[in-house]
Amino acid sequence: MNVQLPNIINFLMYLITAIPLLVFGIYVFIRTTPYDDFAIIRSGGEVEDAGHVDAAIATALDIGGKVLGLTLAIASAICHAVNIMDLFLWGIISIIVEVLVFCLLRWIVPLNVIEEIPKGNISVGMFSATLSTASGLLLAALLSY
């Protein structure tokens, strides 16, 4: 057991750093939209109104893609970090890049992403999720370089 103690402590230090980074990233993501992501997702249970269901799906896809992309980047940072500060730095950079990708999406796509997702445009939510996941995968690869 004494042989594993340093590994357990290291595991806990990285966990205590990674989870708040992920939570902070989610907080930043939901603050980048003018609508309440979780209220829209909660309203998806109102199956009498198909618009609520579609909006909830589009929003869940959007935020889910952002979380998955950020998790990929943080996981890579954990694998390649030389210390906790290194993990923290790359985690913050990953959050910034994910937000910039969403802003770039809003600028490039000939749709108003901010309007389309809460209106229930599932394809826009899926496209946003795919872009966020792809950027997270690229970040993860870049962090391993």
N, C-alpha and C positions, 0 to 999 in steps of 0.2 A: 504494500500500500504506500509506503514512504517513497518508493520509486516513482509512483504515478502522481504524487501530490503536486509537483511543479506543473505537470501536464494538465491536471484538473484546475489549478489556479489560472493557468494560461487560457484554458477553455472558457472559464467563467469571465475572465477579463475581456476576451474577445466577444463573448455573448453579451455582456453588459454594455459593450460599445456598439455592437451591430444592431441589437433590437431597438435602442433609442434612435439610431440613425434611420432605421426603416420607419419607425413611427413618425419621426420628424419629417421624413420624405413624404409620407402620406399626408401629413398636415399641410406641407407646402403645396402638394398637388391639389388638395381640395380648396386651398386658398387662391389658386390660379384661375378658378372658374367663378363666375358671378352667381352661380346657382348652388344650392345645398345638395351635394352629391348623395349624402346618406339619406336625406329626406326623400329624394327621388327614388332611391333604391328601395326604401321602406314602402313607398306608395305602390310599388310593383305588386304588392299583395292584393291590391284592389282589382281583382280580375274582371269585375263588371266593366271596367274602363280599359279598353285595349291600349289607349294612348299612354296610360300610366305604366302598363306592363312593358310596352316598347321602350319608353323613356328609361325605365328602371334597367332594362337589359342593356341599352346603349350606354348608360352611365356606368353600370357594373363592368361592362367590357372595357370602357375607357380607363377607369380607375384600376381595374385588375391588371390591365396591360402595363400601366405605369408601375404598379407594385411589383409585378413580375420582372420588368426590365431593371428596376432598381435593385431587386433582390439578386439578380444575376451579377450585376456590377459589384454589389457589396460582397457576395460570395467569392468573387474573383479577388477582391481586395483582401479578404480574410486569408485566402490561400497564398497571396504574394506579399502581404505586408511584412515589413521587417520589425514593426512594433505597433503598439496601439495607436500612436499619433499618426502613423502612416495609414492605418485603416481609417481613422477618423477623417483625415485629409481627403483620401480618395472617395470616401463615402459622401462627403460634402460636395466634392467635384461631380460625382455621379448624380446627385440630386439636382445640381445646377444644370448639368447637361440634359437631363430628362425634362426639366422645365423648358429649357431652350428648344428642345425637339418639339414639344407641344406648341410653343410660340411659333416655331417655324412651320408647323403643320397649319396653324391658323392663318399664316401669311401666304403659304404656297397653294393650299387647296382652294379651288374656286367655290367653296361653300363656307358659310359661317359656322364653324365647328361649335362655337359657344351656343349658337341658337339651335343647331340641328340635333345635338345629343339630347337636350332636355325635351325636344319635340318628339323624340322617339325614333330618330333615324339610326337604326341598328347598324347599317352598313358604315356610317361615319364613326360610330363607336368602335366597331370592329377594326376599321382602318387605323384609327388612333391607337387602339390596343396593339395592333401588329407593329406599328411604327415605334411605339414605346418599347415593346419587347425586343425588336430588332436593334434599337439603339442601345439597350441594356446589354445585349449580346455582344455588340461591337465594343462597348466600353469594357466588358469583361475580358475580351480578347486583348484590347489595348493595355489593360492593367497587367496582363501576363507577359507583356513584351519586355 
